[in-house]
């Protein structure tokens, strides 16, 4: 789980995961489109995500397709969030928003 937390700690890697969540099965070229990163930087970030099992790849001919693997994120949720009971956290979050609105 340490590798997953390290991988998620970087905003660029979270951005890549968001892009895969929006459209799974992208090539490196597709993932690089519109990013303010070099192809080499994207490749390094993807390698870290693969090492943490957050991204899996499948070769289709000459293309390497990247897919989001949500299992490690789900495991974090089960271990670190569920035990704090999401319902209570949601109620506290709602209360905080209501108090902030009242103070405005």
Secondary structure, DSSP 8 states (H G I E B T S, - for coil): -HHHHHHHTSHHHHHHHHHHHHS-SB-HHHHHTT-SS-HHHHHHHHHHHHHTTSEEEEEETTEEEEEE--HHHHHHIIIIIGGG-HHHHHHHHHHHHHHHHHH-
